[in-house]
Amino acid sequence: MTTRLFLVRHGATVLSAEDRFAGATNVDLSDEGRRQAGSLAERLAAEPIAAVYCSTLKRTFDTATIACAPQGLTPEAHTGLREIDHGRWEGLTRAEVEDRFPDEYAEWEADPFTFAPEGGEAGIHVLARSLPVIRDVVEKHNGQTVMVVSHKATIRLLISSLLGFDARGYRDRLDQQPCCLNILDFRDTVRARLMLFNDVSHYEGVPDRMLSAHLTKWWDAAPAAE
């Protein structure tokens, strides 16, 4: 019996366009973020969603509440689904972090899965707390459809693990737009198949072209001259 998981990133926030590290910061959805969540609610209105889960941060709780309004569901918050904590980088732009903590930033760029800034988390720590939540949700709702609303880094780490990818490249090779929809089908708590990834067709007509900085120098770097 297949369990379907709608894995959703929260909508845009008031800091989304500022290229800031704000994983543990409890920022609100912007007006645009609320519109995005409303569009997702319309898209999924006919889906038999049995339950909705989210992190303890307000931006995911509000996204989940809006997105599952047609089903009349109240989100259940789990701290394990919260975003990665960037420690002393929280609230700073990438340029500010590079200027103040150049050695620390260089190590994090090289391996964000096992390295963490002072006071923060590495990707492996995020996965250790978030993956058990997903396993519990799938086990509890065997054969049903459920929604989980979480965060950009957390979702990329979860997908990397569930599909057997090398999580060290999660920042460079996987993207998650605000209020995007990912769909995973589970045969059990271990075997998952990705059916849809980073889809925002409920509020955009074309895929994002990544014209702005996404906190990863690997993508932003200009191609080498031939």
MISE-380803 format. One line per 8 residues: number of its first residue (from 1); their letters; for each residue x, y, z of N, C-alpha, C, O. Coordinates in Angstrom, 2 decimals, always signed. Example, Ala and Ser with C-alpha at 12.3 -4.5 7.8 and 13.67 -1.06 7.14 Angstrom:
REM residues 2
1	AS	+13.19/-5.69/+7.80/+12.30/-4.50/+7.80/+13.20/-3.30/+7.80/+14.24/-3.32/+8.46; +12.85/-2.25/+7.08/+13.67/-1.06/+7.14/+12.90/+0.03/+7.87/+13.41/+1.14/+8.04
//
This chain:
REM residues 226
1	MTTRLFLV	+0.84/-1.19/+0.00/+0.00/+0.00/+0.00/+0.88/+1.25/+0.00/+1.83/+1.35/+0.78; +0.58/+2.20/-0.86/+1.41/+3.39/-1.03/+0.93/+4.54/-0.14/-0.26/+4.84/-0.08; +1.88/+5.16/+0.53/+1.61/+6.38/+1.29/+2.16/+7.55/+0.49/+3.33/+7.54/+0.10; +1.33/+8.55/+0.25/+1.77/+9.71/-0.53/+2.07/+10.88/+0.40/+1.26/+11.22/+1.26; +3.25/+11.48/+0.22/+3.68/+12.60/+1.04/+3.81/+13.85/+0.17/+4.61/+13.88/-0.77; +3.02/+14.87/+0.50/+3.20/+16.19/-0.09/+4.20/+16.93/+0.79/+3.87/+17.34/+1.90; +5.41/+17.10/+0.30/+6.47/+17.75/+1.05/+6.62/+19.17/+0.51/+7.01/+19.36/-0.64; +6.30/+20.16/+1.34/+6.15/+21.54/+0.89/+7.12/+22.46/+1.63/+7.28/+22.36/+2.85
9	RHGATVLS	+7.76/+23.34/+0.89/+8.52/+24.41/+1.54/+7.56/+25.54/+1.89/+6.59/+25.77/+1.17; +7.81/+26.24/+2.97/+6.97/+27.37/+3.35/+7.00/+28.46/+2.27/+7.90/+28.49/+1.43; +6.02/+29.33/+2.30/+5.95/+30.43/+1.34/+7.00/+31.50/+1.59/+7.74/+31.45/+2.58; +7.07/+32.46/+0.69/+8.04/+33.54/+0.78/+7.86/+34.32/+2.08/+6.75/+34.49/+2.57; +8.97/+34.80/+2.60/+8.96/+35.58/+3.84/+9.47/+36.99/+3.57/+9.87/+37.32/+2.45; +9.44/+37.80/+4.61/+9.90/+39.18/+4.46/+11.41/+39.24/+4.25/+11.94/+40.29/+3.88; +12.13/+38.13/+4.48/+13.58/+38.10/+4.28/+14.00/+37.30/+3.04/+15.19/+37.20/+2.75; +13.03/+36.74/+2.32/+13.36/+35.84/+1.21/+14.23/+36.50/+0.15/+15.10/+35.85/-0.42
17	AEDRFAGA	+14.00/+37.78/-0.11/+14.70/+38.45/-1.20/+16.01/+39.10/-0.75/+16.68/+39.74/-1.56; +16.39/+38.94/+0.52/+17.56/+39.66/+1.04/+18.81/+38.80/+1.13/+19.84/+39.27/+1.62; +18.74/+37.55/+0.68/+19.93/+36.68/+0.66/+20.56/+36.58/+2.05/+21.78/+36.66/+2.19; +19.71/+36.38/+3.07/+20.19/+36.32/+4.45/+20.07/+34.89/+5.00/+19.19/+34.13/+4.60; +20.95/+34.56/+5.92/+20.84/+33.31/+6.66/+19.80/+33.51/+7.76/+20.02/+34.27/+8.70; +18.68/+32.83/+7.63/+17.59/+33.04/+8.59/+16.91/+31.72/+8.93/+15.69/+31.67/+9.09; +17.70/+30.65/+9.06/+17.11/+29.35/+9.32/+16.36/+29.26/+10.62/+15.22/+28.79/+10.66; +17.00/+29.71/+11.70/+16.39/+29.61/+13.02/+15.59/+30.85/+13.40/+14.94/+30.88/+14.45
25	TNVDLSDE	+15.63/+31.87/+12.54/+14.92/+33.11/+12.81/+13.44/+32.94/+12.51/+13.07/+32.42/+11.46; +12.60/+33.36/+13.42/+11.15/+33.12/+13.30/+10.48/+34.27/+12.56/+9.76/+35.07/+13.16; +10.71/+34.35/+11.25/+10.16/+35.43/+10.43/+8.76/+35.07/+9.94/+8.40/+33.89/+9.87; +7.99/+36.09/+9.61/+6.62/+35.90/+9.12/+6.60/+35.68/+7.61/+7.53/+36.04/+6.90; +5.51/+35.08/+7.14/+5.26/+35.06/+5.71/+5.03/+36.47/+5.21/+4.46/+37.30/+5.92; +5.46/+36.75/+4.01/+5.12/+38.02/+3.36/+3.73/+37.88/+2.75/+3.15/+36.79/+2.74; +3.21/+38.98/+2.24/+1.92/+38.91/+1.54/+2.01/+37.96/+0.35/+1.07/+37.22/+0.06; +3.16/+37.99/-0.34/+3.35/+37.08/-1.46/+3.36/+35.63/-1.00/+2.81/+34.76/-1.67
33	GRRQAGSL	+3.99/+35.37/+0.14/+4.01/+34.02/+0.68/+2.62/+33.50/+0.99/+2.32/+32.33/+0.77; +1.77/+34.36/+1.50/+0.39/+33.96/+1.78/-0.38/+33.69/+0.49/-1.19/+32.76/+0.43; -0.12/+34.48/-0.53/-0.76/+34.23/-1.83/-0.28/+32.90/-2.40/-1.08/+32.14/-2.97; +0.99/+32.61/-2.26/+1.51/+31.33/-2.75/+0.84/+30.16/-2.05/+0.45/+29.19/-2.69; +0.71/+30.26/-0.74/+0.06/+29.18/+0.02/-1.41/+29.04/-0.36/-1.95/+27.93/-0.42; -2.06/+30.17/-0.63/-3.45/+30.12/-1.08/-3.59/+29.43/-2.43/-4.54/+28.69/-2.66; -2.64/+29.67/-3.32/-2.65/+29.01/-4.63/-2.44/+27.51/-4.48/-3.04/+26.71/-5.20; -1.57/+27.13/-3.55/-1.35/+25.71/-3.31/-2.62/+25.06/-2.74/-2.94/+23.92/-3.08
41	AERLAAEP	-3.32/+25.77/-1.87/-4.58/+25.25/-1.32/-5.59/+24.97/-2.43/-6.27/+23.95/-2.41; -5.68/+25.88/-3.39/-6.59/+25.67/-4.52/-6.17/+24.45/-5.32/-7.02/+23.66/-5.75; -4.89/+24.30/-5.52/-4.38/+23.17/-6.31/-4.70/+21.83/-5.65/-5.04/+20.87/-6.33; -4.59/+21.78/-4.32/-4.75/+20.52/-3.59/-6.11/+20.36/-2.93/-6.31/+19.46/-2.12; -7.05/+21.22/-3.28/-8.36/+21.24/-2.60/-9.09/+19.91/-2.68/-9.80/+19.53/-1.75; -8.92/+19.20/-3.79/-9.64/+17.93/-3.96/-8.86/+16.73/-3.46/-9.36/+15.60/-3.53; -7.66/+16.94/-2.96/-6.83/+15.83/-2.49/-7.29/+15.35/-1.10/-7.63/+16.17/-0.25; -7.31/+14.03/-0.89/-7.77/+13.49/+0.40/-6.67/+13.53/+1.46/-6.24/+12.49/+1.95
49	IAAVYCST	-6.22/+14.72/+1.80/-5.14/+14.87/+2.77/-5.65/+14.52/+4.17/-6.60/+15.13/+4.66; -5.02/+13.54/+4.79/-5.50/+13.04/+6.08/-4.96/+13.83/+7.26/-5.61/+13.91/+8.31; -3.77/+14.41/+7.11/-3.14/+15.14/+8.22/-2.08/+16.06/+7.65/-1.59/+15.85/+6.55; -1.74/+17.09/+8.43/-0.69/+18.02/+8.01/+0.24/+18.27/+9.18/-0.19/+18.48/+10.32; +1.54/+18.24/+8.88/+2.58/+18.44/+9.89/+3.48/+19.59/+9.43/+3.59/+19.87/+8.24; +4.11/+20.25/+10.39/+4.99/+21.35/+10.05/+6.04/+21.53/+11.15/+5.98/+20.86/+12.18; +6.99/+22.42/+10.91/+7.96/+22.74/+11.95/+7.33/+23.68/+12.97/+6.18/+24.10/+12.81; +8.08/+24.01/+13.99/+7.56/+24.89/+15.04/+7.72/+26.37/+14.69/+7.32/+27.22/+15.48
57	LKRTFDTA	+8.30/+26.68/+13.54/+8.46/+28.08/+13.15/+7.19/+28.58/+12.46/+6.52/+27.84/+11.74; +6.88/+29.85/+12.71/+5.59/+30.41/+12.30/+5.37/+30.36/+10.79/+4.24/+30.16/+10.35; +6.43/+30.53/+10.01/+6.24/+30.58/+8.56/+5.77/+29.24/+8.00/+5.06/+29.22/+7.00; +6.14/+28.13/+8.65/+5.65/+26.84/+8.17/+4.24/+26.57/+8.71/+3.41/+26.01/+8.00; +3.99/+26.97/+9.96/+2.65/+26.75/+10.52/+1.60/+27.52/+9.72/+0.53/+26.99/+9.43; +1.91/+28.77/+9.37/+0.96/+29.57/+8.60/+0.78/+29.03/+7.19/-0.33/+29.00/+6.67; +1.87/+28.60/+6.57/+1.76/+28.00/+5.23/+0.89/+26.75/+5.28/+0.01/+26.56/+4.43; +1.13/+25.89/+6.27/+0.36/+24.65/+6.40/-1.11/+24.93/+6.66/-1.98/+24.27/+6.09
65	TIACAPQG	-1.40/+25.91/+7.49/-2.79/+26.26/+7.82/-3.54/+26.72/+6.59/-4.67/+26.31/+6.35; -2.89/+27.59/+5.79/-3.53/+28.09/+4.58/-3.67/+26.99/+3.54/-4.73/+26.84/+2.92; -2.61/+26.21/+3.35/-2.61/+25.19/+2.28/-3.63/+24.09/+2.51/-4.15/+23.52/+1.55; -3.93/+23.78/+3.78/-4.87/+22.71/+4.09/-6.22/+23.22/+4.59/-6.99/+22.48/+5.18; -6.48/+24.50/+4.35/-7.78/+25.06/+4.75/-8.96/+24.34/+4.10/-9.97/+24.13/+4.77; -8.88/+23.94/+2.81/-10.02/+23.24/+2.21/-10.35/+21.92/+2.92/-11.51/+21.51/+2.93; -9.37/+21.28/+3.50/-9.62/+20.02/+4.22/-9.98/+20.27/+5.68/-10.32/+19.32/+6.39; -9.90/+21.51/+6.14/-10.24/+21.83/+7.52/-9.28/+21.24/+8.54/-9.69/+20.92/+9.66
73	LTPEAHTG	-8.01/+21.11/+8.17/-7.03/+20.47/+9.05/-6.24/+21.50/+9.86/-6.00/+22.61/+9.39; -5.85/+21.11/+11.06/-4.98/+21.92/+11.90/-3.59/+21.30/+11.91/-3.45/+20.11/+12.22; -2.56/+22.06/+11.57/-1.21/+21.49/+11.52/-0.72/+21.03/+12.89/-1.02/+21.64/+13.91; +0.04/+19.94/+12.88/+0.72/+19.45/+14.08/+2.20/+19.79/+13.95/+2.86/+19.34/+13.01; +2.72/+20.57/+14.88/+4.09/+21.07/+14.79/+5.08/+20.11/+15.44/+4.83/+19.57/+16.52; +6.22/+19.91/+14.77/+7.31/+19.07/+15.27/+8.62/+19.84/+15.18/+8.97/+20.36/+14.12; +9.34/+19.92/+16.28/+10.60/+20.66/+16.29/+11.64/+20.03/+15.36/+12.52/+20.73/+14.87; +11.54/+18.72/+15.11/+12.49/+18.05/+14.24/+12.43/+18.52/+12.80/+13.37/+18.30/+12.04
81	LREIDHGR	+11.33/+19.17/+12.41/+11.16/+19.64/+11.04/+11.64/+21.07/+10.83/+11.52/+21.61/+9.73; +12.18/+21.70/+11.89/+12.60/+23.09/+11.75/+13.80/+23.21/+10.81/+14.44/+22.22/+10.46; +14.10/+24.45/+10.43/+15.19/+24.71/+9.49/+16.54/+24.61/+10.19/+16.63/+24.69/+11.41; +17.58/+24.44/+9.38/+18.94/+24.40/+9.90/+19.27/+25.70/+10.62/+18.90/+26.78/+10.16; +19.95/+25.60/+11.74/+20.35/+26.75/+12.54/+21.76/+27.16/+12.11/+22.70/+26.37/+12.18; +21.89/+28.41/+11.67/+23.19/+28.90/+11.21/+24.00/+29.56/+12.32/+25.02/+30.20/+12.04; +23.58/+29.42/+13.54/+24.36/+29.93/+14.65/+24.61/+31.42/+14.56/+23.68/+32.21/+14.40; +25.88/+31.81/+14.68/+26.20/+33.23/+14.71/+26.06/+33.91/+13.35/+26.23/+35.13/+13.24
89	WEGLTRAE	+25.75/+33.13/+12.31/+25.49/+33.74/+11.01/+24.05/+34.23/+10.85/+23.76/+34.98/+9.92; +23.18/+33.84/+11.74/+21.75/+34.17/+11.60/+21.56/+35.67/+11.43/+22.09/+36.47/+12.20; +20.79/+36.04/+10.41/+20.46/+37.43/+10.14/+21.45/+38.15/+9.25/+21.19/+39.27/+8.80; +22.61/+37.53/+8.98/+23.63/+38.15/+8.14/+23.47/+37.74/+6.68/+22.97/+36.65/+6.38; +23.91/+38.61/+5.78/+23.94/+38.24/+4.37/+25.16/+37.37/+4.10/+26.07/+37.29/+4.93; +25.18/+36.73/+2.95/+26.33/+35.91/+2.60/+27.61/+36.76/+2.55/+28.66/+36.33/+3.01; +27.49/+37.98/+1.99/+28.66/+38.86/+1.90/+29.19/+39.21/+3.29/+30.40/+39.27/+3.50; +28.28/+39.45/+4.22/+28.69/+39.79/+5.58/+29.39/+38.61/+6.26/+30.38/+38.78/+6.97
97	VEDRFPDE	+28.87/+37.41/+6.03/+29.49/+36.22/+6.62/+30.88/+36.00/+6.05/+31.82/+35.71/+6.79; +31.02/+36.12/+4.74/+32.33/+35.94/+4.11/+33.34/+36.95/+4.64/+34.52/+36.63/+4.79; +32.88/+38.15/+4.91/+33.78/+39.20/+5.39/+34.18/+38.97/+6.85/+35.34/+39.17/+7.21; +33.23/+38.56/+7.68/+33.50/+38.43/+9.12/+34.11/+37.08/+9.49/+34.96/+37.00/+10.39; +33.68/+36.03/+8.80/+34.13/+34.68/+9.16/+34.62/+33.93/+7.91/+34.05/+32.90/+7.56; +35.66/+34.42/+7.25/+36.08/+33.83/+5.97/+36.50/+32.37/+6.06/+36.15/+31.58/+5.18; +37.25/+31.99/+7.09/+37.71/+30.61/+7.21/+36.54/+29.67/+7.48/+36.43/+28.60/+6.89; +35.66/+30.10/+8.37/+34.49/+29.29/+8.71/+33.59/+29.11/+7.50/+33.09/+28.02/+7.24
105	YAEWEADP	+33.40/+30.19/+6.76/+32.54/+30.12/+5.58/+33.13/+29.19/+4.52/+32.40/+28.43/+3.89; +34.45/+29.25/+4.33/+35.10/+28.39/+3.35/+34.92/+26.91/+3.69/+34.68/+26.10/+2.80; +35.03/+26.57/+4.96/+34.84/+25.18/+5.38/+33.40/+24.73/+5.15/+33.15/+23.61/+4.72; +32.46/+25.62/+5.43/+31.04/+25.29/+5.24/+30.72/+25.12/+3.76/+29.96/+24.21/+3.40; +31.27/+25.97/+2.92/+31.06/+25.84/+1.48/+31.58/+24.50/+0.98/+30.97/+23.88/+0.10; +32.70/+24.06/+1.53/+33.31/+22.81/+1.08/+32.50/+21.59/+1.50/+32.40/+20.63/+0.74; +31.91/+21.62/+2.68/+31.15/+20.47/+3.17/+30.11/+20.89/+4.20/+30.36/+20.78/+5.40; +28.95/+21.38/+3.75/+27.91/+21.81/+4.68/+27.21/+20.66/+5.38/+26.42/+20.87/+6.30
113	FTFAPEGG	+27.49/+19.44/+4.93/+26.83/+18.29/+5.55/+27.43/+17.94/+6.91/+26.72/+17.54/+7.82; +28.75/+18.10/+7.04/+29.40/+17.73/+8.30/+29.97/+18.92/+9.06/+30.33/+18.77/+10.23; +30.07/+20.09/+8.42/+30.61/+21.27/+9.11/+29.50/+22.23/+9.46/+28.55/+22.40/+8.68; +29.60/+22.87/+10.63/+28.62/+23.86/+11.08/+29.34/+25.12/+11.56/+30.41/+25.02/+12.16; +28.76/+26.28/+11.32/+29.32/+27.50/+11.89/+29.16/+27.49/+13.41/+28.36/+26.72/+13.94; +29.91/+28.33/+14.09/+29.84/+28.37/+15.55/+28.41/+28.62/+16.03/+27.75/+29.57/+15.61; +27.94/+27.73/+16.91/+26.59/+27.85/+17.44/+25.51/+27.31/+16.54/+24.33/+27.39/+16.88; +25.88/+26.75/+15.38/+24.89/+26.28/+14.43/+24.89/+24.77/+14.25/+25.49/+24.03/+15.04
121	EAGIHVLA	+24.21/+24.33/+13.21/+24.06/+22.90/+12.92/+24.70/+22.55/+11.58/+24.72/+23.36/+10.65; +25.22/+21.36/+11.49/+25.61/+20.78/+10.21/+24.41/+20.05/+9.62/+23.45/+19.73/+10.32; +24.49/+19.80/+8.32/+23.39/+19.10/+7.67/+23.10/+17.75/+8.29/+21.94/+17.34/+8.36; +24.13/+17.05/+8.74/+23.94/+15.72/+9.32/+23.09/+15.79/+10.59/+22.34/+14.86/+10.89; +23.20/+16.89/+11.33/+22.39/+17.06/+12.55/+20.92/+17.30/+12.18/+20.02/+16.80/+12.85; +20.71/+18.07/+11.13/+19.35/+18.32/+10.67/+18.68/+17.03/+10.23/+17.53/+16.76/+10.57; +19.41/+16.22/+9.49/+18.87/+14.95/+9.01/+18.57/+14.01/+10.18/+17.58/+13.28/+10.15; +19.43/+14.03/+11.20/+19.24/+13.14/+12.35/+17.95/+13.44/+13.11/+17.37/+12.54/+13.72
129	RSLPVIRD	+17.49/+14.69/+13.08/+16.26/+15.02/+13.80/+15.02/+15.03/+12.90/+13.91/+14.82/+13.39; +15.21/+15.27/+11.60/+14.05/+15.37/+10.71/+13.62/+14.04/+10.10/+12.43/+13.80/+9.92; +14.58/+13.17/+9.77/+14.23/+11.91/+9.13/+13.36/+11.02/+10.02/+12.42/+10.40/+9.51; +13.61/+10.92/+11.33/+12.71/+10.12/+12.17/+11.27/+10.65/+12.18/+10.34/+9.86/+12.32; +11.09/+11.95/+12.04/+9.74/+12.50/+11.98/+9.02/+12.01/+10.73/+7.86/+11.60/+10.79; +9.72/+12.04/+9.60/+9.12/+11.57/+8.35/+8.78/+10.08/+8.44/+7.71/+9.65/+8.00; +9.68/+9.31/+9.00/+9.42/+7.88/+9.16/+8.19/+7.64/+10.03/+7.36/+6.78/+9.72; +8.05/+8.39/+11.10/+6.90/+8.24/+11.99/+5.60/+8.64/+11.29/+4.58/+7.98/+11.46
137	VVEKHNGQ	+5.66/+9.71/+10.50/+4.47/+10.17/+9.77/+4.03/+9.11/+8.77/+2.84/+8.79/+8.68; +4.98/+8.56/+8.02/+4.65/+7.54/+7.03/+4.09/+6.29/+7.70/+3.13/+5.69/+7.19; +4.67/+5.89/+8.81/+4.18/+4.71/+9.53/+2.78/+4.94/+10.10/+1.94/+4.04/+10.06; +2.55/+6.12/+10.62/+1.25/+6.43/+11.23/+0.15/+6.52/+10.19/-1.01/+6.20/+10.48; +0.49/+6.96/+8.97/-0.53/+7.21/+7.95/-0.35/+6.26/+6.76/-0.44/+6.67/+5.61; -0.11/+5.02/+7.05/+0.08/+4.01/+6.02/-1.10/+3.99/+5.05/-2.25/+3.82/+5.46; -0.81/+4.17/+3.75/-1.84/+4.12/+2.72/-2.62/+5.41/+2.55/-3.54/+5.47/+1.73; -2.26/+6.45/+3.30/-2.97/+7.72/+3.21/-2.11/+8.78/+2.50/-0.97/+8.53/+2.11
145	TVMVVSHK	-2.71/+9.95/+2.34/-2.01/+11.12/+1.79/-1.84/+12.13/+2.91/-2.80/+12.48/+3.59; -0.61/+12.60/+3.11/-0.32/+13.56/+4.18/+0.52/+14.69/+3.62/+1.18/+14.55/+2.59; +0.50/+15.82/+4.33/+1.32/+16.96/+3.96/+2.30/+17.27/+5.08/+1.95/+17.25/+6.26; +3.54/+17.57/+4.69/+4.55/+18.04/+5.63/+5.11/+19.35/+5.09/+5.60/+19.40/+3.96; +5.03/+20.40/+5.89/+5.56/+21.70/+5.48/+6.83/+21.97/+6.28/+6.80/+22.01/+7.51; +7.93/+22.15/+5.58/+9.21/+22.35/+6.26/+9.99/+23.46/+5.56/+9.40/+24.43/+5.08; +11.30/+23.33/+5.51/+12.19/+24.41/+5.08/+13.14/+23.96/+3.98/+13.29/+22.77/+3.71; +13.78/+24.93/+3.37/+14.60/+24.68/+2.18/+15.70/+23.65/+2.43/+15.76/+22.63/+1.75
153	ATIRLLIS	+16.58/+23.92/+3.39/+17.68/+23.00/+3.64/+17.19/+21.66/+4.16/+17.67/+20.61/+3.74; +16.23/+21.69/+5.06/+15.71/+20.46/+5.65/+15.12/+19.55/+4.58/+15.38/+18.34/+4.59; +14.35/+20.11/+3.68/+13.73/+19.31/+2.62/+14.79/+18.74/+1.69/+14.70/+17.57/+1.30; +15.78/+19.54/+1.32/+16.82/+19.04/+0.41/+17.61/+17.91/+1.06/+17.99/+16.94/+0.39; +17.86/+18.02/+2.35/+18.57/+16.95/+3.05/+17.72/+15.69/+3.13/+18.23/+14.58/+2.96; +16.43/+15.84/+3.40/+15.54/+14.69/+3.47/+15.47/+13.97/+2.12/+15.56/+12.74/+2.06; +15.30/+14.73/+1.06/+15.20/+14.11/-0.27/+16.51/+13.41/-0.62/+16.50/+12.31/-1.17; +17.64/+14.04/-0.31/+18.93/+13.40/-0.57/+19.02/+12.05/+0.12/+19.44/+11.07/-0.48
161	SLLGFDAR	+18.62/+12.01/+1.38/+18.70/+10.77/+2.15/+17.72/+9.72/+1.63/+18.09/+8.56/+1.44; +16.48/+10.12/+1.41/+15.44/+9.17/+0.99/+15.73/+8.55/-0.38/+15.35/+7.41/-0.64; +16.41/+9.31/-1.25/+16.71/+8.81/-2.58/+18.12/+8.25/-2.71/+18.51/+7.78/-3.78; +18.89/+8.31/-1.61/+20.22/+7.73/-1.63/+21.27/+8.57/-2.31/+22.25/+8.03/-2.82; +21.08/+9.91/-2.33/+22.07/+10.81/-2.93/+23.14/+11.18/-1.90/+22.92/+11.05/-0.69; +24.28/+11.64/-2.39/+25.33/+12.17/-1.51/+24.88/+13.52/-0.99/+24.82/+14.49/-1.75; +24.58/+13.61/+0.29/+24.02/+14.83/+0.87/+25.02/+15.97/+0.95/+24.63/+17.11/+1.22; +26.30/+15.70/+0.70/+27.28/+16.79/+0.74/+27.01/+17.83/-0.35/+27.44/+18.98/-0.22
169	GYRDRLDQ	+26.33/+17.45/-1.39/+26.04/+18.39/-2.47/+24.63/+18.94/-2.43/+24.14/+19.46/-3.44; +23.96/+18.83/-1.30/+22.54/+19.22/-1.26/+22.32/+20.69/-1.60/+21.31/+21.03/-2.23; +23.23/+21.57/-1.21/+23.05/+22.99/-1.47/+23.29/+23.34/-2.93/+22.64/+24.23/-3.47; +24.20/+22.66/-3.56/+24.59/+22.99/-4.92/+23.67/+22.37/-5.97/+23.47/+22.97/-7.03; +23.13/+21.21/-5.69/+22.46/+20.45/-6.74/+20.94/+20.33/-6.60/+20.27/+19.85/-7.51; +20.40/+20.77/-5.49/+18.96/+20.73/-5.29/+18.46/+22.10/-4.89/+19.07/+22.77/-4.05; +17.36/+22.54/-5.48/+16.77/+23.82/-5.11/+15.35/+23.61/-4.60/+14.71/+22.60/-4.89; +14.87/+24.57/-3.84/+13.50/+24.56/-3.35/+12.98/+25.99/-3.35/+13.43/+26.82/-2.56
177	QPCCLNIL	+12.04/+26.27/-4.24/+11.44/+27.59/-4.31/+10.40/+27.77/-3.20/+9.89/+26.78/-2.67; +10.08/+29.01/-2.83/+9.06/+29.23/-1.81/+7.73/+28.55/-2.18/+7.25/+28.68/-3.31; +7.17/+27.86/-1.24/+5.87/+27.17/-1.38/+5.85/+26.17/-2.54/+4.81/+25.96/-3.17; +7.01/+25.57/-2.82/+7.04/+24.55/-3.86/+6.46/+23.24/-3.35/+6.41/+23.00/-2.14; +6.04/+22.41/-4.27/+5.46/+21.11/-3.95/+6.38/+19.99/-4.44/+6.76/+19.95/-5.61; +6.72/+19.09/-3.52/+7.41/+17.85/-3.84/+6.46/+16.71/-3.48/+5.75/+16.79/-2.48; +6.44/+15.67/-4.28/+5.60/+14.51/-3.98/+6.47/+13.27/-3.91/+7.22/+12.95/-4.83; +6.36/+12.57/-2.79/+7.08/+11.31/-2.58/+6.08/+10.22/-2.27/+5.20/+10.40/-1.42
185	DFRDTVRA	+6.21/+9.09/-2.94/+5.39/+7.92/-2.65/+6.23/+6.90/-1.90/+7.35/+6.58/-2.32; +5.70/+6.38/-0.81/+6.41/+5.43/+0.04/+5.75/+4.06/-0.03/+4.53/+3.92/+0.11; +6.59/+3.04/-0.25/+6.11/+1.67/-0.16/+6.19/+1.19/+1.29/+5.42/+0.33/+1.72; +7.13/+1.75/+2.03/+7.27/+1.51/+3.47/+8.01/+2.71/+4.02/+8.11/+3.73/+3.33; +8.53/+2.65/+5.23/+9.19/+3.81/+5.81/+10.58/+4.06/+5.24/+11.20/+5.07/+5.57; +11.08/+3.16/+4.40/+12.44/+3.29/+3.86/+12.42/+3.55/+2.36/+13.17/+4.39/+1.87; +11.59/+2.83/+1.63/+11.59/+2.91/+0.17/+10.66/+4.02/-0.31/+9.44/+3.96/-0.13; +11.26/+5.05/-0.93/+10.49/+6.19/-1.42/+10.82/+6.45/-2.89/+11.94/+6.21/-3.34
193	RLMLFNDV	+9.84/+6.94/-3.62/+10.04/+7.32/-5.01/+9.60/+8.77/-5.17/+8.51/+9.15/-4.76; +10.47/+9.59/-5.78/+10.17/+11.00/-6.02/+9.29/+11.12/-7.26/+9.70/+10.75/-8.36; +8.08/+11.65/-7.08/+7.13/+11.77/-8.17/+7.06/+13.19/-8.74/+6.71/+13.38/-9.90; +7.39/+14.18/-7.92/+7.37/+15.58/-8.34/+8.38/+16.34/-7.50/+8.52/+16.07/-6.30; +9.08/+17.30/-8.12/+10.14/+18.00/-7.40/+10.08/+19.50/-7.65/+10.03/+19.94/-8.80; +10.10/+20.28/-6.58/+10.26/+21.74/-6.65/+9.27/+22.38/-7.62/+9.66/+23.25/-8.40; +8.03/+21.96/-7.59/+7.04/+22.44/-8.54/+6.28/+23.65/-7.98/+5.74/+23.60/-6.87; +6.25/+24.73/-8.76/+5.52/+25.93/-8.35/+4.51/+26.34/-9.43/+4.19/+27.52/-9.55
201	SHYEGVPD	+4.02/+25.38/-10.19/+3.10/+25.70/-11.28/+1.77/+26.24/-10.76/+0.99/+26.78/-11.55; +1.50/+26.11/-9.47/+0.28/+26.69/-8.92/+0.35/+28.20/-8.83/-0.69/+28.86/-8.72; +1.55/+28.78/-8.89/+1.63/+30.24/-8.89/+2.60/+30.82/-9.93/+2.70/+32.04/-10.05; +3.32/+29.98/-10.66/+4.20/+30.45/-11.72/+4.01/+29.59/-12.96/+3.76/+28.39/-12.88; +4.14/+30.26/-14.11/+3.95/+29.53/-15.34/+5.21/+28.89/-15.90/+5.13/+27.99/-16.73; +6.38/+29.37/-15.44/+7.64/+28.83/-15.97/+8.57/+28.52/-14.82/+8.44/+29.13/-13.75; +9.51/+27.58/-14.99/+10.47/+27.28/-13.93/+11.36/+28.47/-13.61/+11.66/+29.28/-14.49; +11.76/+28.57/-12.38/+12.68/+29.62/-11.95/+14.02/+29.45/-12.67/+14.51/+28.33/-12.85
209	RMLSAHLT	+14.61/+30.57/-13.09/+15.87/+30.52/-13.83/+17.08/+30.78/-12.94/+18.20/+30.87/-13.44; +16.86/+30.89/-11.65/+17.95/+31.10/-10.69/+18.80/+32.30/-11.07/+20.02/+32.21/-11.15; +18.14/+33.45/-11.31/+18.85/+34.66/-11.69/+19.45/+35.36/-10.48/+20.39/+36.14/-10.62; +18.92/+35.09/-9.30/+19.42/+35.74/-8.10/+20.30/+34.77/-7.31/+20.29/+33.57/-7.55; +21.05/+35.33/-6.36/+21.92/+34.50/-5.53/+21.10/+33.54/-4.69/+20.04/+33.90/-4.19; +21.58/+32.34/-4.53/+20.88/+31.32/-3.75/+21.78/+30.78/-2.65/+21.68/+29.61/-2.27; +22.66/+31.62/-2.13/+23.54/+31.24/-1.04/+24.47/+30.07/-1.39/+24.87/+29.31/-0.51; +24.80/+29.93/-2.66/+25.75/+28.89/-3.06/+26.66/+29.43/-4.15/+26.19/+29.75/-5.24
217	KWWDAAPA	+27.94/+29.53/-3.87/+28.90/+30.07/-4.82/+29.13/+29.12/-5.99/+29.52/+29.55/-7.08; +28.89/+27.83/-5.77/+29.06/+26.84/-6.83/+28.20/+27.19/-8.04/+28.66/+27.08/-9.18; +26.94/+27.61/-7.81/+26.04/+27.95/-8.90/+26.30/+29.37/-9.41/+26.27/+29.63/-10.61; +26.55/+30.29/-8.47/+26.68/+31.70/-8.85/+27.96/+32.00/-9.62/+28.03/+33.00/-10.32; +28.98/+31.15/-9.49/+30.26/+31.43/-10.14/+30.11/+31.44/-11.66/+29.39/+30.62/-12.23; +30.80/+32.37/-12.30/+30.75/+32.47/-13.76/+31.47/+31.28/-14.37/+32.46/+30.82/-13.80; +31.03/+30.77/-15.51/+31.73/+29.65/-16.16/+33.11/+30.07/-16.62/+33.34/+31.22/-16.99; +34.03/+29.11/-16.58/+35.41/+29.38/-17.00/+35.47/+29.70/-18.49/+34.72/+29.14/-19.28
225	AE	+36.35/+30.60/-18.85/+36.51/+30.99/-20.25/+37.14/+29.84/-21.02/+38.02/+29.15/-20.52; +36.69/+29.66/-22.23/+37.23/+28.59/-23.06/+38.45/+29.09/-23.85/+39.05/+28.33/-24.61
//
